[in-house]
Amino acid sequence: MIRFLYGHQLDAFPRLRDTMFSDRADQFKRRLKWDVHVSEEGFERDEYDDMDPLYVIAEADNGDHLGSMRLLPTVGSCMVNYHFAHLLTGPVQSPLIWESTRFCLARHAPRKTAALLMLAAGEVMVGFGVEQCIAVFDQRMVRIYRLNGSEPEILGSMGEGQDYIGVGLWSFNSHAREAVCQRIGVAPQESRTWFDLHFGEDNRLGQVG
């Protein structure tokens, strides 16, 4: 199941919330060795989780977290303009561009989870009339993007191999939707309903072109 939840809604899904933050600790701290803070409860959270972001979450049948990403508009405080400004020629600030961070996959997540999250994020972009999504990524994500046919426009990068860090910009169109849907066996009509089921069809602003 795909869920779209704002930060203030997470407490209504405590199992999903806790397994998401614990999976983030497992991925970013233990596996990737990032310099992130992990609480005594074993959760990875940062100041951007306190800004009521929109989470795109893949949920298992038992309520556990399988994968997620965090979305914030670039018109407010966001990581790319603060922590990774040295990779850009100037700040990215537009109501039509949102930032994606903390792309996380649980150890036991099915292989198609990454593609599901990317597709769901695309439906959010369309539904809210967002034209592009920006994200910082490392070398491991390059292969994931390539496999799922969602390679970004590179705005800046530094380093090589395991030290590589890039900033990419994504757009979402009917071709991208069809490609990802075909790859993971989801009908385009089904992915379009994810947004409508959570936010209501009346709140849809955009259409894929």
Number of C-alpha atoms within 10 A of each C-alpha: 11 20 17 22 19 16 17 13 14 16 11 10 12 13 14 21 20 19 19 27 21 20 24 26 24 21 20 19 16 12 10 12 11 11 8 14 14 18 12 7 9 16 19 23 18 11 8 16 17 10 15 16 18 20 23 24 28 27 19 15 9 8 15 19 25 26 28 29 22 24 25 23 20 22 15 12 13 22 17 21 18 10 9 17 15 14 18 15 9 9 15 17 16 14 14 15 22 25 23 25 19 19 22 25 24 20 11 9 16 12 10 13 21 23 20 25 23 21 26 23 24 25 26 24 26 23 23 16 17 21 19 18 23 25 21 23 18 17 15 12 15 15 12 14 15 11 13 20 15 20 17 18 12 14 15 16 18 11 11 10 9 10 9 14 19 21 21 17 17 18 18 22 16 11 11 17 24 14 15 22 20 12 15 16 9 15 13 16 9 10 18 21 14 19 25 16 11 13 15 12 13 8 12 17 12 15 14 17 8
